[in-house]
Each structure stands twice: as structure tokens, then as C-alpha cells.
Amino acid sequence: MKTVCADTADGLGPHALEPARRLEIMRDSRNGTFGVLALALSVLIKVACLAQFSGATGLVVLIGAHALSRAVLAYPLLAYSPVHADGLGAQAGKPTDNDVWLTIGIGAALAFLLLLGKGFFVALLAPLAAIAAAWFASRWIADAHRRLHRRHAGRRPAEGRDRLSGGGGAVHRPLRRSSS
């Protein structure tokens, strides 16, 4: 089964592809070279990070990281529109603002409580750093997507802008070229 990590790497990895071709690659259920490399690198990073901890500490860190990683997934669902009306993003639906912040708050609180045994500073800093990293990553991906569309289409339509960035974020619909 192809993961979001592999999908993203397969679609954004190769250079000089049209946006429509990138989306087609991301919808393909097979893993490509960039997807396999991203998954392997992801597993290696996780193993290297967890190897630094003892058994019980590693389990607590793993559960806390899992809770936070699932909690921060709600933000992109709120901030950005799905690319296709029949894709997984559209099927997931659009959460409300309250749902998203409640989800992030519960994930951060769970991680805080799990990490409290390692010290107050660690318990406070780790969830905040994870949330900040997720927010910056989503903004970076949105900005890369916007630049890609500008480069390939030369212009950007008014519709399709995401609602949280005041119109400066990603366009999540394939652009139609004018026939003139």
C-alpha cells in the first residue's frame, strides 16, 4: 500500500513534470523510485531516533510522536482544498476550525502527559516543536505547489486559493490553459 510519504515523494521528486502528470503519479497506487527512497529514509530516521532511548522511554516517545503526527494532519485538511473532487482529500471532508484545534490540542496534551516523566521542559518543547515543524512543512509544500503552478501556467486563477493564507497559498486545482 502506498503511503502519503511515498505519494508526495513520487509526485514532487522528478523535475520538469507538468502539474497534471505529477497529480497522475500521486494517484497511481504503485510506488516509484522516489517513493521507495522516501519510505526507506523515513524508516532509517525513525530507527536512528528511537535507538537513542531505552525500551520504556522509546515506547513513550513512539506513542507521543504517533499522537502528535495524527493530530497535526487535521490542519492541512482545514487550510487547503482537495486537488480532485473524487480523491481521498475530498472523501475525508472539511473539518471545522474547532475540530482542528481540538484535535491538535488533544494530541499535544497527550504527548505532553506522556513526556512529563522526562522533564517539564522536554514535555513542553517536544509537542510545540512538532506542531511548528508540521505547520512550516505544510506552508512549504503549499508554497512549492503555488510556484510550480505559476511556472507551468504563467498565471494563477482567482478561484482555488486556500482560505487561511489570504490568497497567497497553494492552488489545488489543475490549471486550464487558454486556447488562444
N, C-alpha and C positions, 0 to 999 in steps of 0.2 A: 504494500500500500504506500502510495506517495504521500509525503507529509508537506506541510506548508513550507518548511525549510527547503526541501528539495524542489518544490514547485517554484519558489521565488528564485532560487539559485539557477535553475534551468531556464527560467524566463528572462532574468536580468543578467545572467553571466555572459552569454555571447554578445559581442559587439556588432554594430551595423545591421541589426534586425529591425524591421518595421514594427510598430506597436501591435498591429494585428497579428503578426507572426509570433510575437512574444506571448500574447494572450493565448494563442492557439497552443503553444508549447506548454504553458502553465495548466491548461485544461486537459492535456494529454495525461493519461494515467501511468504511463511508463516513466521510469527515471532515466535521466540523461547523465552525461559525464559531470556536469556542474552540480547536479542534484546529489549524485553519489559522493562527490568530493565534499559537499557541504554537510551531508549526513555523517561521513567519516570524521571530518574535522569537529563537528558538534559532539560526537561521542568521545573523541580523544580529549577535548577540552573538559567535558564533564568528568571523565575518569581522572584526569590530572587534578582537577579542583577537589574532587571527593577524596583522592588519595592523601590529601593533606590532613584529613581528620581521622579520629579514632572511629570505631564502629558505631557507638551510640551517637556521637556528635555528627557523624556523616549522615546517619538516618534522620536526625532532626533537621539538619541543613537541607537534605533532599526533600523532605516534606514541606519545609518552609518555602523553598525555591519553587516547588510544584504549585503550591497555593498562590504564590505571587505571580508566577508565569501565566496561570489561568485567569487570575483576576485582571491583569493588565490587558488581556485580549479584548476586553469589553470596550476600551477606549476607541480603537480603530473602527469598531462596528458603529459607534456613535458618530465619529468625526468624518468618516468617508462614505461615499456612496458605492454600492457594488458595481463592478465593471459590466456584468451581464445580468439581465433580468432573470435568467434561468440558472444562474450559478449558485455556488454554495453560500456566498455572501448574501444574496437575495433571500435564500431559503432560511438563513439564520435570523433574518428580520432586523429591525432597527430598535435597539433598546432606548429607553428614556434616559434623560440626564440623571435622574435619581437612581435608576437601576445601575448605571455605570459606576457612579461614585460610591454607591453602597457596596457593589462588588469589589471595587478596588480597596475600599475601607476594610471589608471583611478579610480580604487576602492579606493586607498589610498588618491588620491586628493579629491574625493567626500566625504570620511569620514573626511578628514582634514577640508574641507569647512563647512560641517555640524556641526562639533565640535568647530569651530573657536569662536563661541559665548560663549563657556565655558572657553576660555582662550587659548593662543597660545601654552603653554606647554602641555595642555591636547590634543589639536588638533594635535600636532606633535607626542606626545608619544603614544597615543592610536593606530593609524594605524601602527606605527613601531613595537609596542609590538604584535599586532595581526599578522602581517606578520612574525615576528620572531617566534612566537608560532606555526604558521602553518608550517613554514619550519622545525622547530625542530620536530614537530609531524610527518611530512612525512618521515623524516630521521629515527625517532624512529621506525615507522611502517616498513619501508624498512629493517632496521637492524634486527628487530624481525622476519621478514619473512625470511631473509637470515639465521639467526641462526636456525630457525625451519627446513629449508631445509637441513642444514648441519647436524643437529641432527638426522633427519629421514633418510637421504640418505647417510650420511657419506662423501659425496663429492659433488662438485658443477661443472657443465659443464661450459665450457668457453663461450658458447653462452648463451644469455638470461640475461647478466649483463646489468644493466642500464647504460646509457651513460654519465651521469653527475658526477657520483661519481668515475670515473676512474676504474670501475670494482669492486668496493668494496660494492656495494649496493645490493638490493634485486634481487633475481632470480624470474622471473614472469612466468615461465613455469613449469608445473609439471615435476618432475624428473622421468626418466625411470630407473628402477632398472635393472642392468645387469643380464643376465640369467645364468651366470657362477656359 
